[in-house]
Each structure stands twice: as structure tokens, then as C-alpha cells.
Amino acid sequence: MNIKEIIVVEGKDDTTAIKRAVSADTIETNGSAISKETLKRIQHANDKRGVIVFTDPDYPGRRIRAIIEEHVPGVKHAFLAKEKTIAKNGKGLGIEHASDEDIREALKSVYTPSEGSPTEVITMEDLITAKLIGHPQSKKRRYRLGEILNIGITNGKQLHKRLLIFQISAEQFAYAIKQLDQEEVDE
């Protein structure tokens, strides 16, 4: 699998895992304190070939993603569920611990934020009705929804924003909620 865009990762171990799974070039942020120099490289890469941000599903990874999104609008995003990034010994979490197949799957499901002002398809009211906000199981349901839709882990406000910027359709959302509800019945 050849990836045209340059993949932004956190460190050299992530680069090793990416190159093991696909043919791609990477830029390493080397932590969550991204330098202006690195942001310039990411902007240049995005202008020339496009960029896919593929960071760990933890707080530093989400912080890096947010910083890049703020400084380099229009980057694409790939996400992996936390369970797929846990080290075999259980100590550590990151893209570097993911299987080659999981990495390829995440890169096939890349999201591109929409240009301009996206149209709100799923409202905050829909999120409340779907028990994704203001319900005792909301956090668990949002986590699982993020896995199903491949949009990462979010809080309620972030979820609404991600659904909007990635233009998740009402059909995609309804299908994911139906799957969520069915999984809860099966538990």
C-alpha cells in the first residue's frame, strides 16, 4: 500500500511501524511541544503532497493533532482505537504497538475536514437523544462510536465538532448508533 501524503507521527518508533505496514514518508513531531520549524515542515508537506495526522489515542496525541489542525488547516486525519495501540506487555500505548493490518485499515479510513462552513447534519439534540451526552453511559458510548466511525476519542463537544468537520452523514451516524445499541443489548 503506497501513501501519497506525508504521515505526521509522534516519534521514530511510530515511523518504523508505519514503514513496516505501508510505503510512506513521515514527519516526526518528537513530542507534544511542536516547534515552529516542525509546523513549517508540516505546512510545506501539506502544500506539496498533503498530510495525514496519525497520532496516538491519548492526551498528548490529541494535543498534537489539535495544534497541527490549528496551524495547518485542511490536514487529513487517521485514527486508531486505544485497544489496538496497547503494547503486548500492557505497558505503553502508541501507534508503534499497532499491527500492520490495523495501521493499513486506519490509513484506508482517512478523514478530510470539509472546506468552509460545514453543514450541521447531526445536532447536539441528536447526541443527547443517542445517549452520547448527559447519560451515565455517554463516555463509553462516545468511545465506541469513535471506534465505529473511525474518528477517535472525544468528549461531547469535540464529538459534535468532529461529526461536523468530517461531514459524517445522518445515515452513517444512524448506522453507528444502531450498532452501538445492538452491542449493548448483546452484553
The 8 nearest C-alpha neighbors of each residue, nearest first, counted from 0:
[[1, 21, 22, 2, 103, 20, 23, 107],
 [2, 0, 22, 21, 23, 3, 4, 24],
 [1, 3, 23, 4, 22, 0, 21, 5],
 [2, 4, 1, 48, 5, 23, 49, 24],
 [5, 3, 49, 50, 48, 2, 6, 51],
 [4, 6, 50, 24, 25, 51, 49, 7],
 [5, 7, 25, 51, 50, 52, 4, 24],
 [6, 8, 52, 26, 25, 53, 27, 51],
 [9, 7, 27, 54, 53, 10, 13, 26],
 [8, 10, 28, 27, 29, 30, 54, 13],
 [11, 9, 27, 29, 13, 12, 8, 28],
 [10, 12, 14, 13, 15, 27, 9, 29],
 [13, 11, 15, 14, 95, 10, 16, 94],
 [12, 14, 95, 16, 11, 15, 10, 94],
 [15, 13, 11, 17, 12, 16, 18, 25],
 [14, 16, 12, 18, 13, 17, 19, 11],
 [15, 17, 19, 13, 95, 14, 18, 12],
 [18, 16, 14, 20, 19, 15, 21, 13],
 [17, 19, 15, 21, 20, 16, 22, 14],
 [18, 20, 16, 17, 21, 15, 99, 22],
 [21, 19, 99, 17, 18, 16, 103, 102],
 [22, 20, 0, 18, 17, 23, 19, 1],
 [21, 23, 1, 18, 0, 2, 20, 24],
 [24, 22, 2, 21, 1, 18, 25, 5],
 [23, 25, 5, 6, 26, 22, 4, 18],
 [26, 24, 6, 5, 7, 14, 27, 23],
 [25, 27, 7, 8, 6, 28, 5, 24],
 [28, 26, 8, 10, 9, 29, 7, 25],
 [27, 29, 9, 30, 33, 8, 10, 26],
 [30, 28, 10, 9, 27, 31, 33, 32],
 [31, 29, 28, 32, 9, 33, 10, 59],
 [30, 32, 63, 33, 59, 62, 29, 28],
 [33, 31, 30, 34, 63, 29, 28, 62],
 [32, 34, 31, 28, 37, 35, 30, 38],
 [33, 35, 37, 36, 32, 38, 28, 39],
 [36, 34, 38, 37, 39, 33, 40, 32],
 [35, 37, 39, 34, 38, 40, 33, 41],
 [36, 38, 40, 34, 39, 35, 41, 33],
 [37, 39, 41, 35, 40, 36, 42, 34],
 [40, 38, 42, 36, 37, 41, 43, 35],
 [41, 39, 37, 43, 38, 42, 44, 36],
 [40, 42, 38, 44, 39, 43, 45, 37],
 [43, 41, 45, 39, 44, 40, 71, 38],
 [42, 44, 40, 46, 45, 41, 39, 47],
 [45, 43, 41, 47, 46, 42, 48, 49],
 [44, 46, 49, 50, 42, 43, 47, 48],
 [45, 47, 43, 44, 48, 49, 42, 50],
 [48, 46, 44, 45, 49, 43, 42, 4],
 [49, 47, 4, 45, 44, 46, 3, 5],
 [50, 48, 45, 4, 44, 46, 47, 5],
 [49, 51, 5, 45, 4, 74, 6, 75],
 [50, 52, 75, 6, 76, 7, 74, 53],
 [51, 53, 7, 76, 6, 75, 77, 54],
 [54, 52, 77, 8, 7, 51, 78, 76],
 [55, 53, 60, 8, 9, 52, 56, 64],
 [54, 56, 60, 93, 57, 94, 53, 92],
 [57, 55, 81, 60, 54, 80, 79, 61],
 [56, 58, 60, 55, 59, 61, 81, 92],
 [57, 59, 61, 60, 62, 56, 55, 63],
 [60, 58, 62, 61, 31, 57, 63, 55],
 [61, 59, 55, 54, 63, 57, 62, 58],
 [60, 62, 64, 58, 63, 59, 65, 57],
 [63, 61, 59, 65, 60, 64, 58, 66],
 [62, 64, 66, 60, 31, 65, 61, 59],
 [63, 65, 61, 67, 62, 66, 68, 60],
 [64, 66, 68, 62, 63, 67, 69, 61],
 [67, 65, 63, 69, 68, 64, 62, 70],
 [66, 68, 70, 64, 69, 65, 71, 63],
 [67, 69, 65, 71, 72, 66, 70, 64],
 [68, 70, 66, 67, 71, 65, 72, 64],
 [71, 69, 67, 68, 72, 66, 38, 42],
 [72, 70, 68, 67, 42, 69, 73, 74],
 [73, 71, 68, 74, 70, 69, 67, 112],
 [72, 74, 112, 75, 71, 111, 68, 114],
 [75, 73, 50, 72, 51, 71, 76, 68],
 [74, 76, 111, 51, 110, 50, 52, 73],
 [77, 75, 52, 110, 51, 109, 53, 111],
 [76, 78, 109, 53, 105, 106, 52, 51],
 [79, 77, 151, 105, 149, 150, 53, 76],
 [78, 80, 105, 81, 83, 56, 151, 77],
 [81, 79, 83, 82, 146, 56, 151, 78],
 [80, 82, 84, 83, 56, 79, 85, 92],
 [83, 81, 84, 80, 85, 79, 92, 97],
 [82, 84, 81, 80, 97, 85, 79, 101],
 [85, 83, 97, 93, 96, 81, 92, 82],
 [86, 84, 92, 82, 83, 91, 96, 89],
 [87, 85, 89, 96, 91, 88, 90, 92],
 [86, 88, 89, 85, 96, 90, 91, 84],
 [89, 87, 86, 90, 91, 85, 96, 92],
 [90, 88, 86, 87, 85, 91, 92, 84],
 [91, 89, 88, 86, 92, 85, 87, 93],
 [92, 90, 86, 85, 89, 93, 88, 96],
 [91, 93, 85, 84, 86, 96, 90, 94],
 [92, 94, 84, 55, 95, 96, 85, 91],
 [93, 95, 97, 96, 84, 13, 55, 54],
 [94, 96, 13, 16, 93, 12, 97, 84],
 [97, 95, 84, 86, 94, 93, 85, 98],
 [98, 96, 84, 94, 83, 95, 101, 102],
 [97, 99, 101, 100, 102, 96, 83, 20],
 [98, 100, 20, 102, 101, 103, 97, 19],
 [99, 101, 103, 98, 102, 104, 20, 97],
 [102, 100, 104, 98, 103, 99, 105, 97],
 [101, 103, 99, 105, 100, 104, 106, 98],
 [102, 104, 100, 106, 101, 105, 107, 99],
 [105, 103, 101, 107, 106, 102, 100, 108],
 [106, 104, 108, 102, 107, 103, 77, 78],
 [105, 107, 103, 108, 104, 109, 77, 102],
 [106, 108, 104, 105, 109, 103, 77, 102],
 [109, 107, 105, 106, 104, 110, 77, 149],
 [108, 110, 77, 106, 76, 107, 75, 105],
 [111, 109, 76, 75, 165, 112, 108, 77],
 [110, 112, 75, 165, 113, 76, 109, 74],
 [113, 111, 165, 164, 73, 110, 114, 75],
 [114, 112, 164, 117, 165, 111, 115, 166],
 [113, 115, 112, 116, 117, 73, 164, 111],
 [116, 114, 117, 113, 112, 118, 164, 73],
 [115, 117, 118, 114, 113, 164, 119, 163],
 [118, 116, 115, 113, 163, 164, 119, 114],
 [117, 119, 120, 116, 163, 166, 164, 121],
 [118, 120, 121, 163, 117, 122, 166, 162],
 [119, 121, 118, 169, 122, 168, 163, 166],
 [122, 120, 119, 125, 169, 123, 162, 163],
 [121, 123, 125, 124, 120, 126, 119, 159],
 [122, 124, 126, 125, 127, 159, 121, 132],
 [123, 125, 127, 122, 126, 128, 121, 129],
 [126, 124, 128, 122, 123, 127, 121, 129],
 [127, 125, 123, 129, 131, 124, 128, 132],
 [126, 128, 132, 124, 130, 129, 125, 131],
 [129, 127, 125, 130, 126, 124, 131, 132],
 [128, 130, 126, 127, 131, 125, 176, 132],
 [131, 129, 127, 128, 134, 132, 137, 126],
 [130, 132, 137, 126, 129, 141, 127, 140],
 [133, 131, 127, 137, 130, 134, 155, 126],
 [134, 132, 127, 137, 130, 135, 131, 136],
 [133, 135, 137, 136, 130, 132, 131, 127],
 [136, 134, 137, 133, 138, 130, 132, 139],
 [135, 137, 134, 139, 138, 140, 130, 131],
 [138, 136, 131, 134, 140, 132, 139, 130],
 [137, 139, 141, 140, 136, 142, 131, 154],
 [138, 140, 142, 136, 137, 141, 143, 131],
 [139, 141, 137, 143, 142, 138, 131, 144],
 [142, 140, 144, 138, 143, 139, 131, 137],
 [141, 143, 139, 145, 140, 152, 144, 138],
 [142, 144, 146, 140, 145, 141, 147, 139],
 [145, 143, 141, 147, 146, 142, 140, 148],
 [146, 144, 151, 150, 142, 143, 148, 149],
 [147, 145, 149, 143, 144, 148, 80, 151],
 [146, 148, 144, 149, 145, 143, 175, 150],
 [149, 147, 145, 150, 146, 144, 175, 171],
 [148, 150, 146, 145, 147, 151, 78, 108],
 [151, 149, 145, 148, 78, 146, 152, 161],
 [150, 152, 145, 78, 149, 146, 153, 80],
 [153, 151, 142, 145, 150, 56, 141, 154],
 [154, 152, 158, 157, 151, 155, 141, 142],
 [153, 155, 157, 156, 158, 152, 138, 141],
 [156, 154, 158, 157, 132, 159, 153, 131],
 [155, 157, 159, 158, 154, 160, 153, 123],
 [158, 156, 160, 154, 153, 159, 155, 161],
 [159, 157, 155, 161, 153, 160, 156, 154],
 [158, 160, 162, 156, 157, 161, 163, 155],
 [159, 161, 157, 163, 158, 162, 164, 156],
 [162, 160, 158, 164, 163, 159, 165, 157],
 [161, 163, 167, 159, 165, 160, 166, 164],
 [162, 164, 166, 160, 161, 165, 119, 159],
 [163, 165, 112, 161, 166, 113, 162, 160],
 [164, 166, 112, 162, 163, 167, 161, 110],
 [167, 165, 163, 164, 162, 168, 113, 117],
 [166, 168, 162, 165, 171, 172, 163, 169],
 [169, 167, 171, 170, 166, 172, 120, 121],
 [168, 170, 172, 171, 173, 120, 121, 167],
 [171, 169, 173, 168, 172, 174, 167, 175],
 [172, 170, 168, 174, 173, 169, 175, 167],
 [171, 173, 169, 175, 170, 174, 176, 168],
 [174, 172, 170, 176, 175, 171, 169, 177],
 [173, 175, 177, 171, 172, 176, 170, 178],
 [174, 176, 178, 172, 177, 173, 179, 171],
 [177, 175, 179, 173, 178, 174, 180, 172],
 [176, 178, 174, 180, 175, 179, 173, 181],
 [177, 179, 175, 181, 176, 180, 182, 174],
 [180, 178, 176, 182, 177, 181, 175, 183],
 [181, 179, 177, 183, 182, 178, 176, 184],
 [180, 182, 184, 178, 183, 179, 177, 185],
 [181, 183, 185, 179, 184, 180, 178, 186],
 [182, 184, 180, 186, 181, 185, 179, 178],
 [185, 183, 181, 182, 186, 180, 179, 178],
 [184, 186, 182, 183, 181, 180, 179, 178],
 [185, 183, 184, 182, 181, 180, 179, 178]]
